[in-house]
């Protein structure tokens, strides 16, 4: 049979004001009865204790009490808010927000738990609602991650696949990274350093053509392959296509904004560029 209860529950070292009133009225017997009730709650159902005359009779025998102090202590605990009055009046159970909070925290790693919805207080209802939302969010994140991984695998497999020459339908192997890097070095006379792989999404042939045809980049002696890769987006966008002007177009309003640099300004750019340590 499945067990809902737990083997341990925390108990504060300093009694709450409510429990202090119980102790003031019933001395240590009152505190002991309250603790015994908590033990029974957490050990059996975990978050509530159904109460009745028969249950009280058995409970008296269980803890060794012969008088009528148990119902009195229970009523005092309800009056002081240690147990929820509405749940006691409606369902004859002893429970509280704090009890349900401790129980749900204790069993949060269990695969499944059985709860009676009508016995749950607002805290527990909100707790379970947030837990369900978190579970759905986690599942959505996992699903999205799996879809992204599938997309990456598909793209990688596509890149690795053999290219088909449309003119004669002969199979042509795609050029390897080292070949493309070497072609860049020969065409631009730029230092390639320790770059051995081309980042995903970089069109190396297009980058080579852009750098080779840019007098600005070709004059920059300190411009290496590593820096060309770092400035890839700007290079491909044509920012460095010539050393006379840079043109930006506002496509939304069809407005062209042009700034023309003087020969002295361009010479200053070249000088400053050569002084920059791009590796920093």
C-alpha positions, -999 to 999 in steps of 0.1 A, spaced: 0 0 0 13 34 -9 23 56 20 17 93 19 34 102 52 69 114 59 95 103 85 106 138 96 93 173 100 110 205 113 100 220 146 111 255 158 133 259 188 112 288 200 75 283 204 52 306 185 30 331 205 0 308 198 17 278 212 29 298 242 -8 305 250 -15 267 248 15 261 272 3 288 296 -31 272 298 -23 235 297 14 235 307 38 211 291 10 185 286 -7 209 261 26 213 241 32 176 242 -3 168 228 1 194 200 35 178 190 19 143 192 -8 155 168 18 169 144 36 136 145 4 117 137 -4 141 108 30 139 91 35 102 98 1 90 84 -16 113 58 12 139 57 -9 170 57 -41 164 78 -56 144 106 -93 134 106 -107 138 141 -138 122 157 -148 109 191 -136 74 183 -103 87 170 -97 108 201 -105 77 222 -78 57 204 -54 87 205 -58 90 242 -49 54 246 -19 58 222 -3 86 241 -14 75 276 -39 102 286 -70 93 306 -88 127 311 -106 150 286 -76 173 280 -71 163 243 -104 179 230 -96 210 251 -61 213 237 -74 208 202 -100 235 206 -74 259 221 -51 252 192 -79 260 167 -87 292 186 -51 302 185 -48 295 148 -25 265 151 -51 245 131 -74 259 105 -109 265 119 -127 264 85 -113 229 77 -121 216 112 -157 230 110 -163 217 74 -144 184 73 -135 176 109 -98 176 101 -67 192 117 -44 210 93 -29 244 86 -11 263 59 22 257 77 16 219 79 7 217 42 37 238 33 61 216 52 46 185 37 47 196 1 83 208 4 92 174 19 76 154 -9 84 177 -39 108 151 -54 84 122 -53 71 111 -87 35 113 -76 15 120 -44 -22 116 -36 -39 148 -24 -76 155 -15 -83 188 -32 -111 197 -8 -86 195 21 -61 219 5 -56 254 18 -48 285 -4 -10 281 0 -11 244 -12 -33 252 -41 -10 280 -53 20 258 -47 7 230 -69 -4 255 -96 31 270 -98 46 235 -98 24 225 -127 33 257 -146 70 250 -139 66 215 -152 50 227 -184 77 253 -189 104 228 -183 88 204 -209 85 233 -234 121 242 -229 132 206 -233 111 203 -265 125 235 -280 160 224 -272 154 190 -289 140 208 -320 170 231 -321 194 202 -318 176 184 -346 179 215 -368 216 217 -361 222 181 -368 202 184 -401 223 215 -411 255 198 -402 246 167 -421 237 188 -451 270 206 -450 288 173 -448 269 158 -477 284 156 -512 277 186 -534 262 178 -569 276 196 -599 245 207 -618 263 208 -652 274 172 -654 258 157 -622 292 145 -610 299 144 -573 322 171 -560 335 171 -524 331 204 -506 364 222 -500 378 216 -465 386 244 -440 423 243 -446 419 247 -484 396 277 -480 420 293 -454 449 288 -477 430 303 -506 423 333 -484 460 336 -475 471 334 -512 445 359 -524 449 385 -497 484 379 -484 470 382 -449 484 363 -419 461 334 -410 479 325 -377 464 296 -358 430 297 -374 423 261 -385 385 260 -386 359 283 -401 330 294 -378 295 281 -387 277 305 -411 309 321 -425 311 321 -464 349 319 -467 349 324 -505 327 356 -502 349 369 -473 381 363 -495 366 382 -524 354 411 -502 388 415 -485 408 411 -518 386 438 -535 387 463 -505 417 487 -509 410 498 -473 414 462 -459 443 454 -482 462 484 -470 457 475 -433 489 456 -426 478 445 -392 445 430 -404 447 392 -400 423 364 -408 412 364 -371 402 400 -373 385 395 -406 363 368 -390 356 391 -361 344 419 -385 328 394 -408 293 410 -408 306 445 -415 329 432 -443 301 413 -460 278 443 -455 302 463 -476 314 488 -449 350 485 -461 343 481 -498 363 512 -507 384 539 -491 365 569 -504 331 569 -488 307 549 -466 270 548 -475 242 538 -453 207 533 -467 175 536 -447 154 510 -466 122 519 -447 122 555 -458 143 550 -489 168 577 -477 205 575 -485 229 591 -461 264 595 -475 296 607 -457 327 614 -478 361 611 -462 390 632 -473 424 617 -483 439 629 -451 411 612 -431 416 580 -449 454 581 -444 447 587 -407 424 556 -406 452 535 -422 478 547 -397 455 541 -367 445 507 -380 481 495 -383 487 507 -347 458 486 -333 466 453 -317 436 433 -328 445 403 -306 438 423 -274 
